[in-house]
């Protein structure tokens, strides 16, 4: 049981980081695009990163994707035999 919980947490952790890196560029406006910014800063630096919203959306999206993956696993769609058959390698 402990292995199942720690494995699920590890999968969720990796999925969460992947979704975070996918959501980081959305909604970011650079200083150059806005036509302003502080002097001495890079023109590509974001004006407002809104990290709180991105972390919330990352958590929600990764929870939904994780739940879909767990459902597919327990429904039998993600087992080793089916995946090896899809890839064309004998198991």
N, CA, C and O atoms as CSV, one atom per row, in Angstrom:
chain,resi,resn,atom,element,x,y,z
A,1,UNK,N,N,0.817,-1.196,0.000
A,1,UNK,CA,C,0.000,0.000,0.000
A,1,UNK,C,C,0.864,1.265,0.000
A,1,UNK,O,O,0.546,2.239,-0.682
A,2,UNK,N,N,1.953,1.244,0.765
A,2,UNK,CA,C,2.816,2.428,0.829
A,2,UNK,C,C,3.467,2.700,-0.517
A,2,UNK,O,O,3.668,3.854,-0.897
A,3,UNK,N,N,3.796,1.636,-1.233
A,3,UNK,CA,C,4.397,1.827,-2.547
A,3,UNK,C,C,3.393,2.431,-3.521
A,3,UNK,O,O,3.768,3.252,-4.357
A,4,UNK,N,N,2.154,2.049,-3.430
A,4,UNK,CA,C,1.150,2.599,-4.325
A,4,UNK,C,C,0.938,4.089,-4.078
A,4,UNK,O,O,0.799,4.863,-5.024
A,5,UNK,N,N,0.914,4.488,-2.822
A,5,UNK,CA,C,0.717,5.900,-2.504
A,5,UNK,C,C,1.926,6.722,-2.917
A,5,UNK,O,O,1.776,7.799,-3.494
A,6,UNK,N,N,3.122,6.226,-2.628
A,6,UNK,CA,C,4.316,6.988,-2.989
A,6,UNK,C,C,4.510,7.030,-4.505
A,6,UNK,O,O,4.981,8.034,-5.038
A,7,UNK,N,N,4.156,5.961,-5.198
A,7,UNK,CA,C,4.250,5.960,-6.660
A,7,UNK,C,C,3.245,6.929,-7.264
A,7,UNK,O,O,3.571,7.659,-8.200
A,8,UNK,N,N,2.038,6.941,-6.742
A,8,UNK,CA,C,1.018,7.877,-7.235
A,8,UNK,C,C,1.451,9.313,-6.975
A,8,UNK,O,O,1.261,10.181,-7.827
A,9,UNK,N,N,2.030,9.572,-5.805
A,9,UNK,CA,C,2.508,10.919,-5.502
A,9,UNK,C,C,3.644,11.323,-6.431
A,9,UNK,O,O,3.702,12.469,-6.877
A,10,UNK,N,N,4.544,10.398,-6.724
A,10,UNK,CA,C,5.659,10.701,-7.626
A,10,UNK,C,C,5.155,10.996,-9.038
A,10,UNK,O,O,5.643,11.919,-9.691
A,11,UNK,N,N,4.195,10.228,-9.503
A,11,UNK,CA,C,3.625,10.471,-10.833
A,11,UNK,C,C,2.924,11.817,-10.873
A,11,UNK,O,O,3.072,12.569,-11.836
A,12,UNK,N,N,2.159,12.125,-9.825
A,12,UNK,CA,C,1.477,13.418,-9.762
A,12,UNK,C,C,2.486,14.562,-9.713
A,12,UNK,O,O,2.278,15.594,-10.351
A,13,UNK,N,N,3.569,14.392,-8.969
A,13,UNK,CA,C,4.600,15.424,-8.859
A,13,UNK,C,C,5.234,15.715,-10.213
A,13,UNK,O,O,5.401,16.880,-10.576
A,14,UNK,N,N,5.586,14.689,-10.954
A,14,UNK,CA,C,6.187,14.876,-12.279
A,14,UNK,C,C,5.173,15.507,-13.228
A,14,UNK,O,O,5.517,16.407,-13.994
A,15,UNK,N,N,3.934,15.045,-13.181
A,15,UNK,CA,C,2.885,15.607,-14.028
A,15,UNK,C,C,2.649,17.077,-13.683
A,15,UNK,O,O,2.451,17.902,-14.574
A,16,UNK,N,N,2.670,17.402,-12.383
A,16,UNK,CA,C,2.465,18.782,-11.958
A,16,UNK,C,C,3.545,19.698,-12.521
A,16,UNK,O,O,3.240,20.798,-12.984
A,17,UNK,N,N,4.809,19.257,-12.488
A,17,UNK,CA,C,5.899,20.079,-13.031
A,17,UNK,C,C,5.778,20.239,-14.540
A,17,UNK,O,O,6.043,21.317,-15.072
A,18,UNK,N,N,5.382,19.182,-15.231
A,18,UNK,CA,C,5.207,19.295,-16.682
A,18,UNK,C,C,4.098,20.289,-17.020
A,18,UNK,O,O,4.259,21.121,-17.912
A,19,UNK,N,N,2.986,20.206,-16.316
A,19,UNK,CA,C,1.882,21.136,-16.564
A,19,UNK,C,C,2.284,22.561,-16.190
A,19,UNK,O,O,1.877,23.512,-16.858
A,20,UNK,N,N,3.078,22.718,-15.133
A,20,UNK,CA,C,3.543,24.060,-14.763
A,20,UNK,C,C,4.350,24.680,-15.892
A,20,UNK,O,O,4.130,25.838,-16.245
A,21,UNK,N,N,5.274,23.931,-16.458
A,21,UNK,CA,C,6.082,24.487,-17.549
A,21,UNK,C,C,5.254,24.726,-18.810
A,21,UNK,O,O,5.620,25.557,-19.641
A,22,UNK,N,N,4.147,24.008,-18.958
A,22,UNK,CA,C,3.268,24.268,-20.094
A,22,UNK,C,C,2.421,25.522,-19.878
A,22,UNK,O,O,2.081,26.209,-20.841
A,23,UNK,N,N,2.081,25.825,-18.635
A,23,UNK,CA,C,1.221,26.983,-18.371
A,23,UNK,C,C,1.990,28.283,-18.147
A,23,UNK,O,O,1.385,29.355,-18.171
A,24,UNK,N,N,3.286,28.221,-17.934
A,24,UNK,CA,C,4.048,29.442,-17.651
A,24,UNK,C,C,3.945,30.518,-18.738
A,24,UNK,O,O,3.802,31.689,-18.386
A,25,UNK,N,N,4.009,30.198,-20.026
A,25,UNK,CA,C,3.995,31.290,-21.009
A,25,UNK,C,C,2.630,31.931,-21.250
A,25,UNK,O,O,2.569,32.986,-21.883
A,26,UNK,N,N,1.541,31.344,-20.776
A,26,UNK,CA,C,0.217,31.888,-21.075
A,26,UNK,C,C,-0.057,33.152,-20.274
A,26,UNK,O,O,0.140,33.190,-19.059
A,27,UNK,N,N,-0.511,34.175,-20.966
A,27,UNK,CA,C,-0.910,35.423,-20.332
A,27,UNK,C,C,0.218,36.326,-19.903
A,27,UNK,O,O,-0.016,37.273,-19.152
A,28,UNK,N,N,1.424,36.074,-20.344
A,28,UNK,CA,C,2.570,36.906,-19.946
A,28,UNK,C,C,2.794,37.965,-21.011
A,28,UNK,O,O,2.917,37.662,-22.198
A,29,UNK,N,N,2.845,39.201,-20.565
A,29,UNK,CA,C,3.143,40.326,-21.457
A,29,UNK,C,C,4.506,40.873,-21.064
A,29,UNK,O,O,4.762,41.140,-19.890
A,30,UNK,N,N,5.383,41.038,-22.055
A,30,UNK,CA,C,6.721,41.542,-21.770
A,30,UNK,C,C,6.711,43.072,-21.693
A,30,UNK,O,O,5.754,43.728,-22.105
A,31,UNK,N,N,7.787,43.610,-21.160
A,31,UNK,CA,C,7.914,45.064,-21.072
A,31,UNK,C,C,7.968,45.695,-22.458
A,31,UNK,O,O,7.483,46.806,-22.666
A,32,UNK,N,N,8.563,44.975,-23.397
A,32,UNK,CA,C,8.650,45.490,-24.758
A,32,UNK,C,C,7.263,45.561,-25.403
A,32,UNK,O,O,6.955,46.528,-26.100
A,33,UNK,N,N,6.433,44.555,-25.176
A,33,UNK,CA,C,5.088,44.540,-25.748
A,33,UNK,C,C,4.208,45.630,-25.145
A,33,UNK,O,O,3.357,46.194,-25.833
A,34,UNK,N,N,4.409,45.922,-23.888
A,34,UNK,CA,C,3.607,46.947,-23.218
A,34,UNK,C,C,4.131,48.355,-23.474
A,34,UNK,O,O,3.433,49.337,-23.224
A,35,UNK,N,N,5.354,48.450,-23.969
A,35,UNK,CA,C,5.910,49.761,-24.282
A,35,UNK,C,C,6.446,50.506,-23.072
A,35,UNK,O,O,6.592,51.728,-23.113
A,36,UNK,N,N,6.733,49.809,-22.026
A,36,UNK,CA,C,7.236,50.480,-20.828
A,36,UNK,C,C,8.229,49.588,-20.117
A,36,UNK,O,O,8.875,48.732,-20.722
A,37,UNK,N,N,8.332,49.804,-18.838
A,37,UNK,CA,C,9.232,49.005,-18.029
A,37,UNK,C,C,10.215,49.860,-17.279
A,37,UNK,O,O,10.409,51.037,-17.583
A,38,UNK,N,N,10.820,49.259,-16.312
A,38,UNK,CA,C,11.798,49.978,-15.497
A,38,UNK,C,C,13.105,50.113,-16.271
A,38,UNK,O,O,13.493,49.200,-16.999
A,39,UNK,N,N,13.775,51.233,-16.120
A,39,UNK,CA,C,15.051,51.389,-16.814
A,39,UNK,C,C,16.093,50.416,-16.264
A,39,UNK,O,O,16.170,50.178,-15.058
A,40,UNK,N,N,16.885,49.863,-17.170
A,40,UNK,CA,C,17.936,48.933,-16.801
A,40,UNK,C,C,17.495,47.488,-16.740
A,40,UNK,O,O,18.304,46.616,-16.422
A,41,UNK,N,N,16.238,47.208,-17.034
A,41,UNK,CA,C,15.760,45.821,-17.028
A,41,UNK,C,C,15.659,45.297,-18.449
A,41,UNK,O,O,15.631,46.070,-19.407
A,42,UNK,N,N,15.607,44.003,-18.577
A,42,UNK,CA,C,15.518,43.377,-19.888
A,42,UNK,C,C,14.153,43.654,-20.506
A,42,UNK,O,O,13.139,43.567,-19.814
A,43,UNK,N,N,14.108,43.989,-21.811
A,43,UNK,CA,C,12.812,44.266,-22.431
A,43,UNK,C,C,11.902,43.032,-22.506
A,43,UNK,O,O,10.686,43.171,-22.639
A,44,UNK,N,N,12.477,41.836,-22.421
A,44,UNK,CA,C,11.665,40.625,-22.476
A,44,UNK,C,C,11.144,40.182,-21.128
A,44,UNK,O,O,10.433,39.181,-21.039
A,45,UNK,N,N,11.489,40.919,-20.064
A,45,UNK,CA,C,11.031,40.559,-18.723
A,45,UNK,C,C,9.527,40.788,-18.616
A,45,UNK,O,O,9.012,41.772,-19.147
A,46,UNK,N,N,8.825,39.895,-17.941
A,46,UNK,CA,C,7.371,40.070,-17.824
A,46,UNK,C,C,7.011,41.234,-16.912
A,46,UNK,O,O,7.723,41.554,-15.960
A,47,UNK,N,N,5.896,41.846,-17.232
A,47,UNK,CA,C,5.397,42.928,-16.388
A,47,UNK,C,C,4.676,42.349,-15.176
A,47,UNK,O,O,4.934,42.758,-14.044
A,48,UNK,N,N,3.786,41.414,-15.406
A,48,UNK,CA,C,3.022,40.794,-14.331
A,48,UNK,C,C,2.953,39.299,-14.615
A,48,UNK,O,O,2.292,38.883,-15.567
A,49,UNK,N,N,3.620,38.493,-13.813
A,49,UNK,CA,C,3.697,37.056,-14.076
A,49,UNK,C,C,2.445,36.307,-13.628
A,49,UNK,O,O,2.110,35.279,-14.217
A,50,UNK,N,N,1.741,36.793,-12.598
A,50,UNK,CA,C,0.528,36.159,-12.063
A,50,UNK,C,C,0.782,34.694,-11.694
A,50,UNK,O,O,0.055,33.800,-12.129
A,51,UNK,N,N,1.816,34.462,-10.894
A,51,UNK,CA,C,2.201,33.100,-10.529
A,51,UNK,C,C,1.148,32.406,-9.673
A,51,UNK,O,O,1.002,31.186,-9.757
A,52,UNK,N,N,0.427,33.134,-8.869
A,52,UNK,CA,C,-0.616,32.515,-8.051
A,52,UNK,C,C,-1.681,31.840,-8.905
A,52,UNK,O,O,-2.092,30.712,-8.633
A,53,UNK,N,N,-2.120,32.550,-9.946
A,53,UNK,CA,C,-3.116,31.972,-10.857
A,53,UNK,C,C,-2.540,30.775,-11.610
A,53,UNK,O,O,-3.228,29.776,-11.821
A,54,UNK,N,N,-1.288,30.881,-12.008
A,54,UNK,CA,C,-0.666,29.783,-12.752
A,54,UNK,C,C,-0.497,28.545,-11.883
A,54,UNK,O,O,-0.692,27.425,-12.356
A,55,UNK,N,N,-0.137,28.734,-10.619
A,55,UNK,CA,C,-0.011,27.591,-9.716
A,55,UNK,C,C,-1.365,26.946,-9.455
A,55,UNK,O,O,-1.467,25.723,-9.371
A,56,UNK,N,N,-2.403,27.766,-9.327
A,56,UNK,CA,C,-3.750,27.220,-9.140
A,56,UNK,C,C,-4.202,26.438,-10.364
A,56,UNK,O,O,-4.700,25.320,-10.232
A,57,UNK,N,N,-4.036,27.009,-11.551
A,57,UNK,CA,C,-4.420,26.314,-12.781
A,57,UNK,C,C,-3.583,25.054,-12.991
A,57,UNK,O,O,-4.095,24.044,-13.472
A,58,UNK,N,N,-2.306,25.108,-12.635
A,58,UNK,CA,C,-1.446,23.934,-12.746
A,58,UNK,C,C,-1.956,22.813,-11.862
A,58,UNK,O,O,-2.003,21.658,-12.288
A,59,UNK,N,N,-2.335,23.138,-10.644
A,59,UNK,CA,C,-2.832,22.130,-9.720
A,59,UNK,C,C,-4.142,21.532,-10.210
A,59,UNK,O,O,-4.337,20.319,-10.134
A,60,UNK,N,N,-5.036,22.368,-10.710
A,60,UNK,CA,C,-6.328,21.876,-11.202
A,60,UNK,C,C,-6.137,20.993,-12.430
A,60,UNK,O,O,-6.688,19.895,-12.499
A,61,UNK,N,N,-5.352,21.474,-13.405
A,61,UNK,CA,C,-5.154,20.700,-14.632
A,61,UNK,C,C,-4.430,19.380,-14.374
A,61,UNK,O,O,-4.787,18.350,-14.946
A,62,UNK,N,N,-3.427,19.413,-13.524
A,62,UNK,CA,C,-2.700,18.175,-13.258
A,62,UNK,C,C,-3.561,17.202,-12.464
A,62,UNK,O,O,-3.433,15.991,-12.646
A,63,UNK,N,N,-4.431,17.692,-11.593
A,63,UNK,CA,C,-5.340,16.798,-10.872
A,63,UNK,C,C,-6.323,16.131,-11.825
A,63,UNK,O,O,-6.616,14.944,-11.688
A,64,UNK,N,N,-6.831,16.888,-12.786
A,64,UNK,CA,C,-7.762,16.310,-13.775
A,64,UNK,C,C,-7.043,15.274,-14.639
A,64,UNK,O,O,-7.568,14.184,-14.866
A,65,UNK,N,N,-5.851,15.607,-15.118
A,65,UNK,CA,C,-5.094,14.658,-15.944
A,65,UNK,C,C,-4.704,13.410,-15.149
A,65,UNK,O,O,-4.740,12.297,-15.673
A,66,UNK,N,N,-4.336,13.601,-13.892
A,66,UNK,CA,C,-3.981,12.465,-13.045
A,66,UNK,C,C,-5.196,11.574,-12.803
A,66,UNK,O,O,-5.085,10.349,-12.842
A,67,UNK,N,N,-6.349,12.183,-12.553
A,67,UNK,CA,C,-7.579,11.402,-12.348
A,67,UNK,C,C,-7.953,10.625,-13.608
A,67,UNK,O,O,-8.385,9.476,-13.523
A,68,UNK,N,N,-7.790,11.243,-14.770
A,68,UNK,CA,C,-8.083,10.539,-16.026
A,68,UNK,C,C,-7.121,9.373,-16.223
A,68,UNK,O,O,-7.528,8.301,-16.670
A,69,UNK,N,N,-5.863,9.573,-15.895
A,69,UNK,CA,C,-4.886,8.496,-16.013
A,69,UNK,C,C,-5.155,7.362,-15.048
A,69,UNK,O,O,-5.015,6.193,-15.408
A,70,UNK,N,N,-5.541,7.693,-13.825
A,70,UNK,CA,C,-5.862,6.655,-12.846
A,70,UNK,C,C,-7.120,5.890,-13.264
A,70,UNK,O,O,-7.190,4.670,-13.118
A,71,UNK,N,N,-8.110,6.616,-13.783
A,71,UNK,CA,C,-9.313,5.944,-14.271
A,71,UNK,C,C,-8.960,4.984,-15.406
A,71,UNK,O,O,-9.440,3.851,-15.433
A,72,UNK,N,N,-8.128,5.431,-16.339
A,72,UNK,CA,C,-7.737,4.574,-17.467
A,72,UNK,C,C,-6.943,3.367,-16.985
A,72,UNK,O,O,-7.072,2.277,-17.543
A,73,UNK,N,N,-6.131,3.548,-15.964
A,73,UNK,CA,C,-5.353,2.425,-15.430
A,73,UNK,C,C,-6.258,1.402,-14.760
A,73,UNK,O,O,-6.142,0.204,-15.020
A,74,UNK,N,N,-7.163,1.868,-13.897
A,74,UNK,CA,C,-8.037,0.931,-13.194
A,74,UNK,C,C,-9.121,0.346,-14.085
A,74,UNK,O,O,-9.672,-0.707,-13.764
A,75,UNK,N,N,-9.440,1.004,-15.201
A,75,UNK,CA,C,-10.397,0.456,-16.161
A,75,UNK,C,C,-9.739,-0.571,-17.085
A,75,UNK,O,O,-10.429,-1.272,-17.825
A,76,UNK,N,N,-8.418,-0.660,-17.046
A,76,UNK,CA,C,-7.715,-1.643,-17.852
A,76,UNK,C,C,-7.192,-1.127,-19.173
A,76,UNK,O,O,-6.680,-1.902,-19.981
A,77,UNK,N,N,-7.312,0.169,-19.408
A,77,UNK,CA,C,-6.828,0.732,-20.663
A,77,UNK,C,C,-5.319,0.977,-20.647
A,77,UNK,O,O,-4.697,1.038,-21.708
A,78,UNK,N,N,-4.733,1.114,-19.483
A,78,UNK,CA,C,-3.297,1.353,-19.367
A,78,UNK,C,C,-2.625,0.181,-18.665
A,78,UNK,O,O,-2.149,0.321,-17.539
A,79,UNK,N,N,-2.586,-0.945,-19.309
A,79,UNK,CA,C,-1.829,-2.064,-18.758
A,79,UNK,C,C,-0.686,-2.397,-19.712
A,79,UNK,O,O,-0.670,-1.944,-20.856
A,80,UNK,N,N,0.249,-3.174,-19.241
A,80,UNK,CA,C,1.472,-3.429,-20.005
A,80,UNK,C,C,1.203,-4.207,-21.286
A,80,UNK,O,O,1.864,-3.985,-22.300
A,81,UNK,N,N,0.240,-5.113,-21.242
A,81,UNK,CA,C,-0.060,-5.894,-22.441
A,81,UNK,C,C,-0.625,-5.016,-23.550
A,81,UNK,O,O,-0.215,-5.122,-24.706
A,82,UNK,N,N,-1.570,-4.146,-23.191
A,82,UNK,CA,C,-2.195,-3.267,-24.185
A,82,UNK,C,C,-1.185,-2.266,-24.749
A,82,UNK,O,O,-1.160,-2.012,-25.953
A,83,UNK,N,N,-0.356,-1.703,-23.872
A,83,UNK,CA,C,0.620,-0.727,-24.346
A,83,UNK,C,C,1.691,-1.363,-25.225
A,83,UNK,O,O,2.127,-0.756,-26.204
A,84,UNK,N,N,2.125,-2.598,-24.882
A,84,UNK,CA,C,3.123,-3.262,-25.733
A,84,UNK,C,C,2.519,-3.654,-27.069
A,84,UNK,O,O,3.215,-3.663,-28.084
A,85,UNK,N,N,1.248,-3.973,-27.080
A,85,UNK,CA,C,0.566,-4.306,-28.334
A,85,UNK,C,C,0.460,-3.054,-29.226
A,85,UNK,O,O,0.637,-3.143,-30.441
A,86,UNK,N,N,0.174,-1.904,-28.628
A,86,UNK,CA,C,0.094,-0.662,-29.390
A,86,UNK,C,C,1.447,-0.276,-29.983
A,86,UNK,O,O,1.509,0.260,-31.090
A,87,UNK,N,N,2.527,-0.544,-29.256
A,87,UNK,CA,C,3.847,-0.183,-29.742
A,87,UNK,C,C,4.417,-1.238,-30.680
A,87,UNK,O,O,5.453,-1.011,-31.305
A,88,UNK,N,N,3.761,-2.383,-30.788
A,88,UNK,CA,C,4.223,-3.414,-31.710
A,88,UNK,C,C,5.340,-4.275,-31.171
A,88,UNK,O,O,6.007,-4.961,-31.945
A,89,UNK,N,N,5.566,-4.262,-29.876
A,89,UNK,CA,C,6.606,-5.093,-29.295
A,89,UNK,C,C,5.941,-6.214,-28.505
A,89,UNK,O,O,4.977,-5.977,-27.777
A,90,UNK,N,N,6.453,-7.432,-28.648
A,90,UNK,CA,C,5.837,-8.542,-27.899
A,90,UNK,C,C,6.161,-8.444,-26.416
A,90,UNK,O,O,7.231,-7.982,-26.020
A,91,UNK,N,N,5.222,-8.884,-25.621
A,91,UNK,CA,C,5.425,-8.851,-24.174
A,91,UNK,C,C,5.577,-10.270,-23.669
A,91,UNK,O,O,5.758,-10.483,-22.470
